Amino acid sequence: MKFDGTATYVATEDLTVAVNAAVTLERPLLVKGEPGTGKTELARQVAGALGLPIIEWHVKSTTRAQQGLYEYDAVSRLRDSQLGDERVHDVANYIRKGKLWQAFEMEGKCVLLIDEIDKADIEFPNDLLQELDRMEFFVYETGETIRAKTRPIVIITSNNEKELPDAFLRRCFFHYIRFPDIDTLRQIVEVHHPGIKQRLLTEALTQFYEIREQQGLKKKPSTSEVLDWLKLLLAEDLDPEDLKRDGASALPKLHGALLKNEQDVALFERLAFMARQQRR
C-alpha cells in the first residue's frame, strides 16, 4: 500500500515519503503549510490512490473532541420519555456516532481526515491523545468499549494558527508542505490547465512569484489562487503582452484573484505611484 501521487495531484518526493512513512508506522500524519497548498486535498487523493473510503471531520472553533467520538442526546430522550416512546428503554438510540467512531467501525482500512485541527481550542488535540494512540474509547452511557477493527490512516491538517501540544506532536509523523518551486508549480498548472501556452504561463508565473516576494504583503497568494487567476486569464483569452504591467499600475490583470485584502491592493498602488514619481 504505497502512495505515489495521482494524475490530478502532483505530490513531491518528500510528501510521498511522509505519507508512506506514516502508513508504515501507523501514526497520524500531521500536515502543515500555507492555506491553499493542498493539505485537505492530500487526504482525498491518498484515499483515491489507495482505493479506500474517506471520512472527513472538519474542525471549527466550537468543535469539541468528544464530538469526534460520540454525543449523547439527553434532551431527545427526555422528550421521548414524556411522550411514552418505547425507544427510551435503550440508551443506544440516543447515541450519535462521531467521525472517529465511524472510522473505527469500518470493516476495512479507511482514511480519516481531521481538517484544520488548529481552529479548535488548545486542549482539543490533548483530548484525542489516547483515542488516536490506542484506537479505542469508552462509551459511559452504554458501558461498551469501541475499538478500531482496522487502524485507519489518519491525516491531520493545520494552518499553523496555533502551536500544538508536544505530547500530541510526539504521536504524529510531521510534514510541512513548502510552497512549490516554479517547476513543480508548472506541473500543477498542467494538471489543471492542460495545454496552456508556455509564453503566457511563463509571464504569469513570473508575475505571481514577484507578487509573493513583495515586501510588506499581508497575505501571499497561494497555489489555489494562482490556478483561479490562470483560469480567468484563459477565459479572457489574454496574451503575454496583455499581462505586462506598465508604470501606470503595479497591479496585475484581474488582481482580485490574487490579492485578497485592501492593504495589499493599496501596497501595489503605492508602488506604482512611487515609480511614476521617480520617472518625473
Secondary structure by P-SEA (a helix, b strand, c coil): ccccccccccccaaaaaaaaaaaaaccbbbbbccccccaaaaaaaaaaaabbbbbbbbbcccccccccccccaaaaaaaaaaacccccccccccccccaaaaaaacccbbbbbbcccccccccccccccccccccccccccccbbbbbccccbbbbbbcccccccaaaaaaccccccccccaaaaaaaaaaacccccaaaaaaaaaaaaaaaacccccccccaaaaaaaaaaaaaacccccccccccccccccccccccccaaaaaaaaaaaaaaaaaac
